[in-house]
Amino acid sequence: MRVDAWIWSVRLTKTRSIAATACRAGHVKVNGERAKPAQSIRAGDEVRLFHAGRERIVVVKRPVSKRVGPPVAAECLIDKSPPPPTPVEAAVVGIRDRGTGRPTKRDRREMQSLRGR
């Protein structure tokens, strides 16, 4: 089963094209290695997906070829993802005022320190 089709079928992304784009951009890893959209997966593989500002870590329980409903999708994977950030933690990210121009080097360093990098 293709990794992009599986990500879409278990509802980790809204469309298959978004899943394929994430694979091409390097946001999907299977067993620790970058995955191409057509890479095969099977039961027991660990899939890491960085999507919508969050990292999802799932283990394939069973591959499914068609998009399934949420209850069935939950049976097809084991979710080992860290909990999503609380609204307070999400608000810590620095937001620049519109029209202030490009951030300076000092601004970028401040933003990186807020993000914990």
Secondary structure, 3 states (H helix, E strand, C coil): CEHHHHHHHCCCCCCHHHHHHHHHCCCEEECCEECCCCCECCCCCEEEEEECCEEEEEEECCCCCCCCCHHHHHHCEEECCCCCCCHHHHHCCCCCCCCCCCCCHHHHHHHHHHHCC
